[in-house]
Amino acid sequence: MNLLRERYRVDLTGLQATCEANYARLMRLLPSMRDGSGARRVALSQGERLLGVLALDVLEAGPYTTTLQVRQEHSLPWLPVPRLEVRVYHDARMAEVVSAEKARRFRGIYPYPNADMHQPDEKNQLNLFLGEWLSHCLACGHELERQI
């Protein structure tokens, strides 16, 4: 049995592809984000039962970048509520997670184990999660109806 594990290496091409795909998904969900204004709510439901709402809010907008808050609203009581901050780079057509919960500025590689218990590929996992979340909302979501 080999006790030495091969060191994790960043798949930069894969990470960039994930960030490019996330940019395309976000532009479909919130095309007005470049204007600095914009918020959208995408509901996920099962029949008449509301399971959750994806909330997209523009926090900051510049000529080349936009910062969004992506969070879940009206979630199931037993489910942890995800909250991400995403930086969108319009010139590079990429979007990456820069903050999740209270953690900010993720490194490409973390030694493992570490004091904060980050996974070696934490940055990649968060961007993949964002992509799966946005894809699910694009495929199964619908516009949240306003209550009058």
Backbone as ProteinMPNN parsed JSONL, in Angstrom:
{"seq_chain_A": "MNLLRERYRVDLTGLQATCEANYARLMRLLPSMRDGSGARRVALSQGERLLGVLALDVLEAGPYTTTLQVRQEHSLPWLPVPRLEVRVYHDARMAEVVSAEKARRFRGIYPYPNADMHQPDEKNQLNLFLGEWLSHCLACGHELERQI", "coords_chain_A": {"N_chain_A": [[0.842, -1.183, 0.0], [0.614, 2.151, -0.888], [1.48, 4.924, 0.891], [1.91, 7.505, 0.25], [0.318, 10.102, -1.264], [-0.522, 11.34, -4.477], [0.192, 14.687, -5.27], [-2.243, 17.28, -5.453], [-3.076, 18.931, -8.453], [-3.774, 21.937, -10.089], [-6.293, 22.154, -12.491], [-6.148, 24.195, -14.794], [-7.21, 24.766, -17.326], [-9.66, 23.414, -17.228], [-10.873, 24.796, -15.079], [-11.064, 27.376, -16.19], [-12.813, 26.828, -18.321], [-15.109, 26.128, -16.902], [-15.644, 28.594, -15.635], [-16.143, 30.18, -17.885], [-18.446, 28.942, -18.898], [-20.161, 29.45, -16.748], [-20.351, 32.227, -16.97], [-21.802, 32.47, -19.38], [-24.219, 31.254, -18.587], [-25.056, 33.006, -16.533], [-25.398, 35.36, -18.011], [-27.605, 34.655, -19.517], [-29.516, 34.433, -17.519], [-29.486, 36.94, -16.241], [-29.376, 39.33, -18.115], [-29.196, 42.132, -18.014], [-27.212, 42.9, -16.279], [-24.832, 44.274, -16.811], [-25.491, 46.927, -16.969], [-25.556, 47.813, -14.418], [-27.794, 47.772, -12.987], [-30.232, 45.59, -11.792], [-31.898, 42.71, -10.855], [-33.047, 39.496, -10.174], [-35.426, 36.926, -9.728], [-35.685, 33.522, -9.656], [-37.854, 30.939, -9.567], [-38.165, 27.698, -8.131], [-40.172, 24.931, -8.207], [-42.424, 22.334, -7.128], [-45.08, 21.124, -8.457], [-47.631, 22.801, -6.855], [-46.098, 23.545, -4.75], [-43.609, 25.601, -3.48], [-40.203, 25.264, -3.753], [-37.853, 26.679, -3.563], [-36.081, 29.768, -4.221], [-33.989, 31.208, -6.543], [-31.978, 33.915, -6.08], [-30.69, 36.646, -7.706], [-28.614, 39.358, -7.476], [-27.274, 42.519, -8.327], [-24.365, 43.762, -6.993], [-22.247, 45.485, -7.425], [-21.119, 47.382, -10.161], [-18.969, 47.832, -12.87], [-17.108, 49.117, -15.712], [-15.878, 46.859, -16.821], [-16.232, 44.754, -15.082], [-18.595, 43.009, -13.005], [-20.128, 42.566, -9.895], [-21.91, 40.086, -8.32], [-24.47, 38.969, -6.083], [-25.423, 35.787, -5.306], [-27.937, 33.848, -4.182], [-29.986, 31.63, -2.202], [-33.41, 31.778, -1.624], [-36.382, 31.379, 0.383], [-36.073, 28.699, 1.112], [-36.107, 25.15, 1.829], [-36.731, 24.225, 5.223], [-34.842, 22.516, 6.456], [-32.644, 22.571, 4.874], [-29.404, 23.807, 4.228], [-28.761, 27.22, 3.444], [-27.412, 28.372, 0.537], [-25.07, 30.997, -0.198], [-23.46, 33.023, -2.346], [-20.83, 35.087, -3.607], [-20.176, 36.454, -6.675], [-17.838, 37.255, -9.123], [-17.983, 38.814, -12.168], [-16.37, 38.879, -15.168], [-16.461, 40.784, -17.824], [-14.907, 41.413, -20.077], [-13.251, 39.189, -20.366], [-15.15, 37.281, -20.487], [-15.91, 35.592, -18.331], [-16.913, 34.118, -15.209], [-16.461, 33.939, -11.767], [-16.557, 32.395, -8.548], [-16.05, 34.338, -5.744], [-16.518, 34.574, -3.1], [-17.92, 32.682, -0.488], [-20.367, 32.081, 1.784], [-18.769, 32.946, 4.655], [-16.201, 32.86, 3.786], [-13.552, 34.161, 1.826], [-11.727, 35.065, -1.149], [-10.427, 32.659, -2.503], [-7.855, 30.256, -2.668], [-5.959, 28.627, -5.243], [-4.95, 26.094, -4.642], [-5.07, 24.205, -1.692], [-3.188, 23.166, 1.129], [-3.551, 19.935, 2.56], [-4.324, 18.145, 5.455], [-5.793, 21.273, 6.641], [-6.089, 24.212, 8.748], [-8.599, 25.481, 8.4], [-9.995, 23.543, 7.162], [-10.364, 23.419, 4.372], [-10.933, 21.961, 1.187], [-8.516, 20.501, -1.063], [-9.112, 21.302, -3.705], [-10.944, 23.41, -3.495], [-11.72, 25.913, -4.682], [-12.29, 25.184, -7.342], [-14.385, 23.349, -6.886], [-16.396, 25.038, -5.835], [-16.957, 26.694, -8.037], [-17.861, 24.788, -9.865], [-20.158, 23.946, -8.48], [-21.685, 26.329, -8.576], [-22.141, 26.42, -11.348], [-23.698, 24.063, -11.75], [-25.933, 24.704, -10.191], [-26.925, 27.037, -11.478], [-27.458, 25.926, -14.016], [-29.461, 24.081, -13.393], [-31.477, 25.834, -12.566], [-31.928, 27.21, -14.967], [-32.928, 25.122, -16.519], [-35.142, 24.082, -15.082], [-36.389, 26.108, -13.7], [-38.685, 28.891, -13.117], [-40.158, 32.095, -13.754], [-40.577, 34.037, -10.886], [-43.704, 34.612, -9.544], [-45.186, 37.675, -8.755], [-46.594, 38.648, -5.659], [-49.72, 40.122, -5.163]], "CA_chain_A": [[0.0, 0.0, 0.0], [1.389, 3.375, -0.989], [0.938, 5.934, 1.796], [2.093, 8.835, -0.332], [-0.705, 10.445, -2.237], [-0.047, 12.304, -5.463], [-0.202, 16.058, -4.957], [-3.283, 17.851, -6.313], [-2.64, 19.945, -9.41], [-4.883, 22.721, -10.612], [-6.636, 21.994, -13.902], [-6.452, 25.571, -15.173], [-8.08, 24.736, -18.503], [-10.992, 23.027, -16.756], [-11.416, 25.901, -14.281], [-11.439, 28.445, -17.116], [-14.006, 26.389, -19.05], [-16.221, 26.244, -15.956], [-15.931, 30.025, -15.463], [-16.741, 30.663, -19.14], [-19.812, 28.419, -18.945], [-20.931, 30.191, -15.748], [-20.624, 33.541, -17.548], [-22.892, 32.315, -20.345], [-25.458, 30.986, -17.832], [-25.468, 34.24, -15.843], [-25.886, 36.319, -19.008], [-28.968, 34.237, -19.882], [-30.41, 34.681, -16.389], [-29.514, 38.35, -15.867], [-28.682, 40.036, -19.201], [-29.058, 43.568, -17.743], [-26.247, 43.134, -15.202], [-23.782, 45.231, -17.211], [-25.992, 48.286, -16.764], [-25.443, 48.155, -13.008], [-29.065, 47.528, -12.333], [-30.7, 44.255, -12.102], [-32.159, 41.685, -9.856], [-33.979, 38.528, -10.734], [-35.803, 35.81, -8.871], [-36.083, 32.345, -10.42], [-38.478, 30.014, -8.625], [-38.155, 26.255, -8.371], [-41.323, 24.4, -7.491], [-42.913, 20.996, -7.446], [-46.526, 21.346, -8.437], [-47.965, 24.081, -6.228], [-45.199, 23.757, -3.616], [-42.388, 26.34, -3.777], [-39.049, 24.624, -3.122], [-36.819, 27.675, -3.346], [-35.967, 30.84, -5.198], [-32.647, 31.697, -6.817], [-31.966, 35.376, -6.094], [-29.507, 37.254, -8.318], [-28.61, 40.804, -7.228], [-26.038, 43.221, -8.676], [-23.808, 44.509, -5.862], [-21.34, 46.508, -7.921], [-20.927, 47.265, -11.608], [-17.971, 48.688, -13.487], [-17.121, 48.936, -17.16], [-15.388, 45.541, -17.23], [-16.601, 43.711, -14.116], [-19.821, 43.139, -12.214], [-20.145, 41.663, -8.75], [-23.278, 39.633, -8.04], [-24.759, 38.078, -4.967], [-26.276, 34.679, -5.732], [-28.352, 33.179, -2.951], [-31.247, 30.887, -2.204], [-34.466, 32.308, -0.746], [-37.553, 30.503, 0.571], [-35.563, 27.34, 1.032], [-36.667, 24.181, 2.76], [-36.172, 24.559, 6.544], [-33.739, 21.637, 6.84], [-31.581, 22.694, 3.881], [-28.568, 25.006, 4.39], [-29.01, 28.206, 2.398], [-26.162, 28.842, -0.08], [-24.917, 32.421, -0.506], [-22.184, 33.189, -3.038], [-20.534, 36.337, -4.292], [-19.589, 36.058, -7.957], [-17.277, 38.341, -9.913], [-18.185, 38.579, -13.596], [-15.389, 39.61, -15.975], [-17.1, 40.877, -19.139], [-13.91, 41.4, -21.149], [-12.766, 37.81, -20.52], [-16.344, 36.428, -20.549], [-15.767, 34.579, -17.285], [-17.52, 34.424, -13.909], [-15.91, 33.04, -10.755], [-16.982, 32.582, -7.163], [-15.0, 34.983, -4.952], [-16.887, 34.487, -1.693], [-18.98, 31.729, -0.154], [-20.628, 32.257, 3.214], [-17.842, 33.932, 5.232], [-14.87, 32.656, 3.208], [-13.277, 35.03, 0.687], [-10.452, 34.937, -1.858], [-10.009, 31.266, -2.471], [-6.598, 29.916, -3.321], [-6.077, 27.55, -6.221], [-4.633, 24.833, -3.975], [-4.893, 24.248, -0.239], [-2.59, 21.956, 1.695], [-4.585, 19.178, 3.273], [-5.352, 18.948, 6.108], [-5.464, 22.647, 7.013], [-6.849, 24.68, 9.919], [-9.982, 25.812, 8.025], [-10.544, 22.343, 6.543], [-10.674, 23.583, 2.949], [-10.521, 20.868, 0.319], [-7.433, 20.961, -1.938], [-9.666, 21.916, -4.92], [-12.128, 24.155, -3.048], [-12.107, 26.923, -5.678], [-12.9, 24.476, -8.463], [-15.66, 22.793, -6.443], [-17.386, 26.115, -5.721], [-17.355, 27.123, -9.38], [-18.686, 23.707, -10.418], [-21.452, 24.03, -7.801], [-22.409, 27.453, -9.175], [-22.579, 26.006, -12.683], [-24.8, 23.107, -11.629], [-27.071, 25.438, -9.635], [-27.47, 27.877, -12.548], [-28.009, 25.049, -15.055], [-30.723, 23.543, -12.897], [-32.468, 26.921, -12.606], [-32.265, 27.463, -16.374], [-33.698, 23.996, -17.049], [-36.362, 23.762, -14.327], [-36.927, 27.279, -13.009], [-39.661, 29.761, -13.781], [-40.192, 33.447, -13.19], [-41.35, 34.099, -9.65], [-44.879, 35.478, -9.671], [-45.287, 38.681, -7.708], [-47.825, 38.613, -4.869], [-50.393, 41.426, -5.173]], "C_chain_A": [[0.886, 1.246, 0.0], [0.75, 4.453, -0.128], [1.095, 7.348, 1.258], [1.056, 9.053, -1.421], [-0.129, 11.454, -3.217], [-0.625, 13.676, -5.151], [-1.245, 16.563, -5.96], [-2.673, 18.923, -7.214], [-3.871, 20.639, -9.975], [-5.06, 22.429, -12.098], [-7.093, 23.364, -14.388], [-7.39, 25.639, -16.371], [-9.508, 24.391, -18.101], [-11.656, 24.127, -15.949], [-11.863, 27.046, -15.177], [-12.691, 28.075, -17.906], [-15.243, 26.494, -18.161], [-16.63, 27.706, -15.786], [-16.56, 30.635, -16.717], [-18.188, 30.185, -19.263], [-20.698, 29.14, -17.933], [-21.271, 31.598, -16.235], [-21.814, 33.464, -18.509], [-24.223, 32.074, -19.634], [-25.963, 32.256, -17.147], [-25.995, 35.279, -16.825], [-27.288, 35.947, -19.491], [-29.957, 34.575, -18.763], [-30.558, 36.166, -16.067], [-28.786, 39.188, -16.919], [-28.452, 41.524, -18.926], [-27.988, 43.882, -16.704], [-25.176, 44.153, -15.56], [-24.204, 46.671, -17.0], [-25.876, 48.728, -15.31], [-26.743, 47.992, -12.264], [-29.447, 46.099, -12.621], [-30.811, 43.376, -10.885], [-33.16, 40.745, -10.507], [-34.212, 37.438, -9.722], [-36.314, 34.685, -9.766], [-36.586, 31.309, -9.429], [-38.317, 28.575, -9.087], [-39.292, 25.674, -7.551], [-41.625, 22.985, -7.947], [-44.424, 21.069, -7.313], [-46.817, 22.734, -7.897], [-46.991, 24.46, -5.114], [-43.916, 24.447, -4.071], [-41.229, 25.701, -3.016], [-37.941, 25.617, -2.804], [-36.806, 28.69, -4.456], [-34.5, 31.217, -5.326], [-32.729, 33.211, -6.923], [-30.636, 35.859, -6.652], [-29.607, 38.761, -8.124], [-27.262, 41.39, -7.6], [-25.594, 44.016, -7.457], [-22.978, 45.688, -6.332], [-21.15, 46.294, -9.418], [-19.914, 48.288, -12.079], [-17.988, 48.446, -14.982], [-16.712, 47.532, -17.602], [-15.785, 44.411, -16.293], [-17.92, 44.047, -13.439], [-19.703, 42.141, -11.073], [-21.597, 41.366, -8.411], [-23.33, 38.891, -6.713], [-25.752, 37.048, -5.485], [-26.644, 33.925, -4.469], [-29.683, 32.469, -3.144], [-32.192, 31.56, -1.211], [-35.584, 31.282, -0.665], [-37.161, 29.032, 0.472], [-36.311, 26.428, 1.996], [-35.996, 24.372, 4.124], [-34.96, 23.716, 6.944], [-32.524, 21.766, 5.934], [-30.734, 23.94, 4.145], [-28.739, 25.932, 3.193], [-27.684, 28.688, 1.81], [-26.213, 30.339, -0.386], [-23.519, 32.606, -1.086], [-22.054, 34.611, -3.55], [-19.742, 35.964, -5.536], [-19.085, 37.301, -8.669], [-17.367, 37.943, -11.371], [-17.228, 39.49, -14.356], [-15.912, 39.637, -17.409], [-16.091, 40.837, -20.278], [-13.376, 39.991, -21.407], [-13.915, 36.812, -20.685], [-16.229, 35.24, -19.594], [-16.462, 35.068, -16.014], [-16.98, 33.432, -12.897], [-16.438, 33.398, -9.379], [-15.813, 33.187, -6.406], [-15.293, 34.926, -3.46], [-18.023, 33.492, -1.534], [-19.147, 31.758, 1.352], [-19.67, 33.31, 3.748], [-16.427, 33.804, 4.675], [-14.711, 33.516, 1.962], [-11.913, 34.697, 0.092], [-9.88, 33.531, -1.748], [-8.707, 31.072, -3.223], [-6.844, 28.768, -4.292], [-5.859, 26.176, -5.613], [-4.51, 25.093, -2.48], [-4.135, 23.003, 0.198], [-3.658, 21.229, 2.489], [-3.927, 18.187, 4.211], [-4.848, 20.359, 6.423], [-6.412, 23.1, 8.114], [-8.314, 24.967, 9.592], [-10.699, 24.65, 7.35], [-11.059, 22.573, 5.114], [-10.203, 22.345, 2.204], [-9.398, 21.375, -0.592], [-7.941, 21.7, -3.174], [-10.927, 22.728, -4.619], [-12.63, 25.162, -4.085], [-12.825, 26.272, -6.859], [-14.273, 23.926, -8.081], [-16.746, 23.859, -6.346], [-17.861, 26.592, -7.084], [-18.177, 26.058, -10.089], [-20.078, 23.712, -9.794], [-22.294, 25.16, -8.383], [-22.951, 27.068, -10.543], [-23.748, 25.042, -12.635], [-26.071, 23.792, -11.129], [-27.731, 26.285, -10.726], [-28.097, 27.041, -13.658], [-29.356, 24.483, -14.643], [-31.826, 24.611, -12.954], [-32.87, 27.266, -14.037], [-33.168, 26.365, -16.925], [-35.062, 23.844, -16.381], [-37.036, 24.967, -13.675], [-37.981, 28.017, -13.819], [-39.665, 31.094, -13.068], [-41.072, 33.447, -11.963], [-42.501, 35.079, -9.834], [-44.945, 36.418, -8.492], [-46.623, 38.544, -6.993], [-48.43, 40.017, -4.86], [-51.188, 41.598, -3.908]], "O_chain_A": [[1.805, 1.36, 0.811], [-0.386, 4.857, -0.377], [0.474, 8.282, 1.765], [0.948, 8.276, -2.37], [0.658, 12.32, -2.836], [-1.801, 13.8, -4.807], [-1.142, 16.306, -7.159], [-1.848, 19.722, -6.771], [-4.874, 20.001, -10.294], [-4.098, 22.454, -12.866], [-8.288, 23.658, -14.393], [-8.275, 26.494, -16.415], [-10.457, 25.009, -18.582], [-12.852, 24.376, -16.1], [-12.924, 27.629, -14.954], [-13.546, 28.93, -18.136], [-16.307, 26.904, -18.624], [-17.819, 28.024, -15.79], [-17.418, 31.512, -16.615], [-19.058, 30.945, -19.688], [-21.862, 29.416, -18.221], [-22.354, 32.108, -15.947], [-22.72, 34.295, -18.453], [-25.246, 32.63, -20.033], [-27.158, 32.547, -17.178], [-26.938, 36.005, -16.508], [-28.075, 36.827, -19.838], [-31.097, 34.956, -19.029], [-31.634, 36.606, -15.664], [-27.7, 39.703, -16.653], [-27.582, 42.124, -19.557], [-27.869, 45.033, -16.286], [-24.662, 44.833, -14.673], [-23.353, 47.55, -16.867], [-26.079, 49.904, -15.005], [-26.777, 48.069, -11.036], [-29.007, 45.5, -13.602], [-29.932, 43.323, -10.025], [-34.01, 41.164, -11.294], [-33.319, 37.07, -8.958], [-37.255, 34.871, -10.538], [-35.843, 30.854, -8.559], [-38.332, 28.282, -10.282], [-39.371, 25.895, -6.343], [-41.156, 22.515, -8.983], [-44.972, 21.076, -6.211], [-46.312, 23.728, -8.418], [-47.051, 25.573, -4.59], [-43.213, 23.94, -4.946], [-41.26, 25.607, -1.789], [-37.172, 25.407, -1.865], [-37.434, 28.506, -5.499], [-33.843, 31.513, -4.328], [-33.464, 33.737, -7.759], [-29.576, 35.518, -6.126], [-30.579, 39.378, -8.56], [-26.221, 40.838, -7.242], [-26.346, 44.844, -6.942], [-22.997, 46.757, -5.722], [-21.034, 45.16, -9.883], [-19.992, 49.465, -11.729], [-18.795, 47.656, -15.473], [-17.156, 47.064, -18.651], [-15.69, 43.24, -16.658], [-18.302, 45.211, -13.318], [-19.238, 41.017, -11.259], [-22.408, 42.275, -8.238], [-22.357, 38.271, -6.286], [-26.795, 37.4, -6.037], [-25.771, 33.42, -3.765], [-30.396, 32.688, -4.123], [-31.801, 31.87, -0.086], [-35.717, 30.423, -1.536], [-37.84, 28.234, -0.173], [-37.052, 26.889, 2.864], [-34.799, 24.655, 4.176], [-34.124, 24.187, 7.716], [-31.49, 21.147, 6.187], [-31.288, 25.032, 4.274], [-28.847, 25.472, 2.056], [-26.909, 29.345, 2.504], [-27.249, 30.875, -0.778], [-22.519, 32.376, -0.406], [-23.047, 35.258, -3.884], [-18.75, 35.24, -5.453], [-19.813, 38.285, -8.804], [-16.895, 36.878, -11.769], [-17.268, 40.712, -14.209], [-15.821, 38.642, -18.127], [-16.383, 40.286, -21.34], [-13.081, 39.643, -22.55], [-13.686, 35.641, -20.987], [-16.416, 34.082, -19.965], [-16.581, 36.27, -15.778], [-17.026, 32.223, -13.125], [-16.726, 34.559, -9.088], [-14.713, 32.635, -6.412], [-14.413, 35.2, -2.644], [-18.961, 33.459, -2.33], [-18.207, 31.499, 2.103], [-19.746, 34.467, 3.333], [-15.544, 34.569, 5.061], [-15.622, 33.597, 1.137], [-11.056, 34.117, 0.759], [-8.955, 33.277, -0.976], [-8.492, 31.658, -4.284], [-7.823, 28.033, -4.167], [-6.501, 25.205, -6.013], [-3.914, 26.085, -2.06], [-4.399, 21.907, -0.297], [-4.57, 21.855, 3.03], [-3.039, 17.448, 3.785], [-3.643, 20.608, 6.466], [-7.42, 22.446, 8.38], [-9.186, 24.72, 10.425], [-11.876, 24.759, 7.004], [-12.064, 21.991, 4.706], [-9.185, 21.752, 2.557], [-9.337, 22.573, -0.868], [-7.282, 22.624, -3.651], [-11.87, 22.727, -5.411], [-13.832, 25.251, -4.335], [-13.855, 26.768, -7.314], [-15.22, 24.023, -8.862], [-17.89, 23.616, -6.731], [-19.047, 26.865, -7.265], [-19.097, 26.387, -10.837], [-21.071, 23.506, -10.492], [-23.48, 24.975, -8.654], [-24.105, 27.362, -10.857], [-24.699, 25.189, -13.404], [-27.167, 23.485, -11.6], [-28.952, 26.257, -10.882], [-29.149, 27.401, -14.186], [-30.283, 24.413, -15.45], [-32.959, 24.326, -13.34], [-34.032, 27.581, -14.292], [-34.073, 26.643, -17.712], [-36.039, 23.51, -17.051], [-38.144, 24.846, -13.152], [-38.145, 27.803, -15.02], [-39.23, 31.205, -11.922], [-42.185, 32.92, -11.989], [-42.299, 36.227, -10.23], [-44.775, 35.997, -7.347], [-47.659, 38.349, -7.628], [-47.732, 40.991, -4.582], [-51.831, 42.631, -3.718]]}, "name": "protein", "num_of_chains": 1, "seq": "MNLLRERYRVDLTGLQATCEANYARLMRLLPSMRDGSGARRVALSQGERLLGVLALDVLEAGPYTTTLQVRQEHSLPWLPVPRLEVRVYHDARMAEVVSAEKARRFRGIYPYPNADMHQPDEKNQLNLFLGEWLSHCLACGHELERQI"}
